[in-house]
Amino acid sequence: MTALSAEEEAGVFRALADPTRRQILEDLRPGELTAGEIAARFPISGPSISRHLGVLKSAGLVRERRDANRLHYSLVEERLAACLNRFLSAVCPEQVLLRHRRGRASEGGAA
């Protein structure tokens, strides 16, 4: 995946600023959900959920797939990971390196 422009990265962080949008991303982690399934998880209106999904889609954090009259959404993990990784690597590179080393050590210990 190519590096995000400063504007694209800002859009990702704006999308992540809202707790409802962060929860939608968490809910999509196991797999694709329809717009109705997502809306049913929240005590807010369908149009409000649609706006949140639009922000996430504009930021490139979710994909939308139409199946007849249903919209299905899925998480774009690689875009989220790339943006957060770039930011964390710039702000706290030591922590990223330590985490990477811990992950590799646990993989080696499990073999």
C-alpha positions in Angstrom: 0.0 0.0 0.0 1.3 3.5 -0.9 1.9 6.1 1.8 -1.0 8.3 2.6 -0.9 12.0 1.8 -1.1 14.4 4.7 -4.7 15.2 3.7 -5.7 11.5 3.6 -4.0 10.9 6.9 -5.9 13.8 8.5 -9.2 12.3 7.1 -8.4 9.0 8.8 -7.8 10.7 12.2 -10.9 12.8 11.8 -12.9 9.6 11.2 -11.3 8.0 14.3 -12.1 11.0 16.5 -15.7 9.9 17.0 -16.5 7.0 19.4 -19.4 5.7 17.3 -17.1 5.4 14.2 -14.5 3.6 16.3 -17.1 1.2 17.5 -18.3 0.6 14.0 -14.7 -0.3 13.0 -14.5 -2.7 16.0 -17.8 -4.3 15.0 -16.5 -4.8 11.5 -13.4 -6.6 12.7 -15.0 -10.1 12.6 -16.3 -9.5 9.0 -18.8 -7.8 6.8 -22.0 -6.4 8.1 -25.0 -4.8 6.3 -25.9 -1.2 7.0 -29.0 -2.4 8.9 -27.0 -4.8 11.1 -24.6 -1.9 12.0 -27.5 0.5 12.7 -29.2 -2.1 14.9 -26.2 -2.0 17.3 -26.6 1.7 18.1 -29.3 3.8 19.8 -29.1 6.5 17.1 -31.1 7.0 13.9 -30.4 5.2 10.6 -29.5 8.4 8.9 -26.9 9.2 11.6 -25.3 5.8 11.1 -25.3 6.4 7.3 -23.4 9.7 7.9 -20.9 7.9 10.1 -20.5 5.2 7.5 -20.0 7.9 4.8 -17.2 9.5 6.9 -15.5 6.1 7.3 -15.9 5.3 3.6 -14.5 8.7 2.6 -11.5 8.1 4.9 -10.9 4.8 3.2 -11.4 2.8 6.4 -14.4 0.8 5.1 -15.5 -0.7 1.8 -19.0 -0.7 0.6 -20.5 -3.5 -1.5 -24.0 -3.4 -2.9 -26.1 -6.6 -3.1 -29.5 -5.8 -4.6 -30.9 -3.3 -2.2 -28.5 -3.9 0.7 -25.2 -2.2 1.4 -22.5 -4.4 3.0 -19.6 -2.8 4.8 -16.2 -4.3 5.6 -13.1 -3.0 7.3 -10.1 -1.9 5.3 -7.5 -3.0 7.9 -4.4 -2.3 5.8 -5.3 1.4 5.4 -6.0 1.8 9.1 -2.8 0.0 10.0 -0.6 1.9 7.6 -1.9 5.3 8.9 -1.5 4.4 12.6 1.8 2.7 12.0 3.3 5.7 10.2 2.1 8.1 13.0 3.3 5.8 15.8 6.6 5.3 14.1 7.1 9.0 13.9 6.0 9.8 17.4 7.2 6.9 19.5 9.5 4.7 17.4 11.0 3.0 20.4 7.7 1.6 21.4 6.9 0.4 17.9 10.3 -1.4 17.9 9.8 -2.9 21.3 6.4 -4.2 20.4 7.8 -5.7 17.2 10.6 -7.4 19.1 8.1 -8.8 21.7 5.9 -10.1 18.9 8.8 -11.8 17.2 10.0 -13.3 20.5 6.6 -14.8 21.3 6.4 -16.2 17.8 9.8 -17.8 18.2 8.9 -19.2 21.7 5.7 -20.8 20.4 7.5 -22.7 17.6 
